[in-house]
């Protein structure tokens, strides 16, 4: 007698969904701690985070042409259609970062830990895969002070400035990828962008009887994001293929307010004096984004890819203070972001059950970027902040069998990044450069679960 039973492991799937929601809640508190301590996060919406997940952090974030049923590639939703009918994936990661910041003769080190992302990927129906998750978008976190200087006209009085800021933006997304016929896949991510920022500059004086001058900027951001994806597979031979990937992110208005306030604080009386404020309605815009990449695959051993991305921030409204002191929202206050990256992965023999090192994946990557947040009033090419870095990583199958594809995987990557950020000093209007060096250790765990399968009993 033969009995076929279609079965769904509801306990495991419920656990994965519960874990994803828990990570979303944990993400809110973890992001509030901020994964940065950089003065550069004063500008724009803060320092942009990588959208990379655990599979490509060791490859400098290269993703557009990567397509594999055992990874979650949130950067190109067309890849979601690669998941097979039996597989559901849960992926989450965190990063430990050590940063070195140098401004002239001043130097500081800072360590941060942040939860990066959580994502869930499954097959909805034939040729249609879906994903849901939470990703960081920007981070803001800094606190620094200038040294005391004498106030002109009063030799007994000194002043100093303190700069503080926190916040950042985060993105919850739901995506789908559809393969209508074999060489071509289409996809879309629909997201909810949320977060806030607060920046404060305080001018303190050595005499408590002299009121401090406080200037602050804040905003709450709530908006949507839509990203479309496309992938085309071109076989070269039985063992080789090329995959072209393209994504387009929709630019749009963000109808939120930006607020500037100026006040005086008297420490002697513990009171606030002379508050003035400015509010800009519909102060922000989100940029159009285009990314294109190509990946070469040789069986399951070699994958090598290259990506190019352009974000048109220069076309976006963003609030700034003008030379006359007014607070307005205008275009051209941010730079277009450009990023070029190459990366690859090598797995000697994913089916070798006797040699664990053969089943591991070895990853490498490098990138160069001109970042979007403008620190200079004149947007010349020499004034644009620049960043470059190298990365390497490993994928460790957590299994003693040769079932590499269905085994849980631990992804470990190490990244070194350097930025050169020109800026104008608030104190003497001189041009200076902030140099940042980062060493990041990223850990990601991918769990593969069999949702639907058949029992066959004779």
N, C-alpha and C positions, 0 to 999 in steps of 0.2 A: 504494500500500500504506500502511496506517495502523497504527502500532504505539504503543500506550499503555504507558508504563512508570511505575510508582509508585516514587518515589525518596526516600530519607531522607539528608540531608547529615550523615553520621555524624561526619565530622571536626569540623564546626562545633559540633554538639551535644556532643561529647566535650570540646571546648575550653571551652564554657560551663559544663558540669558541673565540670570540673577547676578553672576559675576560681572558682566558687562555693565549693568546698571549700577552696581556697587562701585566699579571703577570710575564711572561718570561722576558719581557723588564724591568719591575720593579725589578725582581730578580737580573738582572745584576748589577744594581746600588745598590740594598740593600746588595748583597753579597760583593760588593766592600767596604762597610762600615765595614764588618766583624762582626760576632756574637761572637767574642772572644777577650780577652785581655790577653792571656796566653803566658808566655815565652816558654811553651812546644810546641807552634805552630812553633817554630824555626826549628823543626826537621821533616824530611820526607816531605810529601806534606802538612803538617799542621795537625790540629786536625780533625779526621774524624767526620762527622755529621751522625746522625741517619737517616736511610732511612724510618723511621716510618712516617705514615700519622696520621690524627686525630683519627682514630678509635683505634689505638693501642699504642699511646704515653703513656697513663695511665696504660698500661700493660707491661711496660719495653721493648716495641718494639717486643714482641712475635708475629709472623706472619705466619710461614711456613705452619701450618695446619689450619689457619683461612680461611673460605670460606663463603661468604655471598653476595647475589646480591645487597645489599645496602651499601657496603663499597668498597673502592679502596685499594686493597692490592698489592702495587707495589713491595713488597719484594718477592712474589711468583706469577709470571704471569699466572700460571695454574689456579689461582683463578678467572681470568677474565671471564671464561666461565660460572660463576654462575649468571651473570646479566641476568635479564629476558628481554623478547622482547619489553616491553613497557618502560623500564627505561633507562635514561641517567643520569649520576652522575657528578657533578662538586664539587671538594674538594680543599680547600686552607687553609693555616694555617700560623701562626706566633708565635714566642717565645720571651718572655721577660725573661732576665737572670740576676741574681745577682751573681757575682763570688768573692770569697775570695782567695787570693794567699799569701802563706807564704813561705819565703826562709830564714831559720835561724831566726834572729831577725827582719827581714824585713817583713812587711805585707801591703797588699793593697787590696782595694775593687774596683770593676768595674761593671758597669751596661751596658747591651747591649740589643738591639732589632733587630730582623732579620726576614725577610720573609722566611719561611721554604720551601714551596713547592706550586705547583699548579698542579692539575691533572684532567683529563677528561676521563670518562669511559662510554662505550656504547655497545650495542649489534649490531654486524655487520650482522650476519645471524644466522640461527639455529645452536645452540651448539658452536657458536664462538663469544667471547667477545673481545673488544679491549680497549686499554687505551693509553693516551698520556699525558706527563707532564714534569715538570722540578723539579729536586731535588738537594739539596746541597750535595757535596761529602766531601770536606775538607774546613776548614777556617784557615786563618793565620791573626793574628793581635797582635802586642805587641810593646811596647816602654818602655825601662827602662835603667837606668844608674847606674854605680858604683860610690862609693864615691871617692874623690880625694886622691891620695897617692903620697908620695914624690918619685921623680925620683932618682935612685941611682947615686951618684956622683955629684948631683947638689941640694943642700938643698933649693934653691930658686925656684925650678921648681916642679910642681905637674902635675899629669896626671889622666885622668878618661876615662872610656869606655862608649859609648852609643850604645845600640842595638835596631834596629827597623826592623820591617817586616810587610808585608801585602800581600794579595792575597788569593788564594784558588781555588778549582776546583768545577765545577758544571756539572750537567748531564741532558741533554734532552733525553727523551726516548719515543719509540713507542713500544707497546707490544700487544700480542695476546694470548688468551687462548682458547683451543679447547677441547671439551669433546666428543670423538668418541663414547663412550658408558658410561653408567651411573656411574660406580664406579671410573672411571679413567679420569683425565684431564691432558693435557700437555700445556705448555706455553713457550713463549720466549719474552724477552725484548731486543731490539736493541737500543743502546744509543750512543750519541755523548758527549764525555768528553772534557771539555774545561776550560781554566783558566790560571793563571800564579802565580809566586811567586817572591818576592824580599826580600832579607835579607841583612842588612847592619850593619857592626861593625866599629865604629869610635873611634880612640884613640886621644882624645883632650889633649892639654897642656895649662897650665895657662898663658904662654907667647904666644901672638899671632904671634910673630916672628918665633916660632917653628911650622913647618908644621904638620898638623894632618895626621894621617895614616888612610886610609879608605880601608876596604875590603868589597866587595859586591858579592852576588850570585843571579842570576836570571835565569828564564826559562819561556817559553811560551809552554803550553801543549795543544795539539789537537789530539784526538784519538777516538777510538770507544770502546764500551763495548757490550758484548753479554752474557746474562744470560738465562739459560734454567730452566724451572720449571716443577714439577710433583706433583700431589695430588691424593691420593687414599682414598676413603670413605668406611669404614667398619661399617655397621649397627650392633648395639648390641641388640636393641629392637625397638619397635615402637617409643620410645621417646629418645633413646640414640644412639650415633654414635661416632666413632673415625675417625679422618682424619689425614693421614700421608702426610707430605709435605717435598719435597726435592728440592733444587736449586743448580745449578752448574754454576759458572761464569768462562768464558774463560780467561785464562792468555795469554798475548801477549806482543810483543815489542811496545814501544812508541818511534817513530823515531823523537824525538825532541832534540834540543841542550840544554846543561847546560853551563852556562857562569860564570866564576869567574874573577873578576878584582881587582887589587890592585893599589891604587893611593895615592899621597900626595897632600893635599890641603893647600895652604898658604893663611891665612886669611888677612895678611897685603897687599898682592898684588891681592887678590881675584882670584887666578889662580890655576890651577891643574898642578901638576908636576909629572913626572915619572910614567906614566900609564903603567901597564903590565896586560896581560890578558891570560886566558886559556879557550878554548872551547872544549867540549866533544860532539861528534856526537852520535846519537842513545843512549842517556844517561840513559834511563828509561825503566822499564818493569812494566806491570800490573799483579797482582797475580791471580793465580787460587783460586777460592773460592768455598767452599762446605758448605751448611747449611742444617740441617735436623731438623724437629720438628713434634710434635704430639699434637693434640687438641681433647679434649673430649667435646661433646655437649649434654646437656640434654634439649630437646625441644628448645624453644627460651629463656629459663631462664639462664642456666649456660653454660659458655664456659671457659674452663681452658686448657692452653697449655704450652709447654716447647720447647725451641729451643736451638740448639748448632750450632755455626758457626766457621769455620776455614778459615783464609786468609793466603796464603803461601807467605808472603812478603820476607822471608829469601831467596827465590829463585830468587828474582828480582834484577836487576841492579839498582843502585842509586848512584849519584855522592857524593864523600866524599873527604875530605882532609886527606892524609896519615900522619903518624908521621914524615916523611921526608919533608912534606910541598907540595908534588905534589897533583894535582887535578885529580882524576880518578873516573871512574864509576865501581863499583864492587858489587858482590853478598855478602850477609851476613851482610850488613850494616843496615838492617831493621829486625825487629822481626816478627815472625808469630803472627798474631792476633787470639786470642781465646776468644769467648764470650758465656756465658751460661745465659739464661734468662727464667724466669717463669712468667706467668701472667694469668689473667682471667677477666671475665665480668659477672655481675649478673643483670638481668632485672626481677623484681618481676612479672609484668604482663603487657606486652606491649599493650594489648588490653583494659585495664581498663580506660575507658573514664571519670570516676568520680574521680579518684585519680591520680594526676599528679606524685606524688612521686613513685607510682607503675609503671608508664610508663618510668621512668628514668632508665638509666643503670649506674651501679657502678663498677669501675674498679680498679685493683690493680696489682702490679708487682714488681719484684726485678731482679737484674742482677749482674754478675761479669765478668770482662774482663781483659785480658792482652793485652795492646795496641801495635800497630805496630811500632811506631816511636822510634828508639833506641837512647838513650841519652848517652850511655856508650860504650867504645871501646870494652869491653869484654861482649859478649852476654850471660852471665850466667842467671840462673833463678832468682837469687836474684837481678839482675840489671834491670829486665824488669819492665817498668811502669805498675802499676795495677790500676784498676778503679772498683768501685762498687756503686750501687745506689738503691734507692727505688722510686716507683712512685704510684700515685693514680689519679683517674679521674672520671668524670661524663659525661654522654651524656644527653643533654636536648632536647627532641623533641619540635620543634617550631610549635606547633599545638594545637588546643583545641578539636580535634577529637580523635577517637581511631585508626585512620589510621597511626599507628606508622611507618610502613615501608616506606610510601610515604611522610612523613613529613620531612621538612628540620631539620637538627640536629646541635646543637652547642656542640662541644666536648671541655671540659676543663680538663686539666691535670696539675698536680704538680709533679715535680721530684727533688729529692735531689741526688747529685752525689759527690763522693769523689775520688781523685786520689793521689797516692804516686809515685813521679817521681824522681828516683835517677839520679844524674848527676855529672860530674866532672867540678869544677870551672875553668874558663879560667884564673883566676888570680893566684891561688896558687896550682892548680892541686889536690885539696882535694875533697873527695867525700862528697856531700851534698844531701839534699832531698827537692824538691819542693812539697808542699802540696797544693792541690786545693780543694775547696768546692764550689759547685754550687747549686743554687736554681732556677729552671726554671718553668715558667708558660707558658703553651702552649695553644693556642686557635685555633680551627679548625671549619670551617663551611662546612657542606656537604649539597648540594642542589640536590634534586631528581626531575627530570623532566620527564613527560610522553611524549615521542616522537611520538609514533605511537599508535593510538587507533581508534576504530570504533564508528561512530554514527549510531544508529538504530532508524528509524522513522517509525511508523505505520500509 
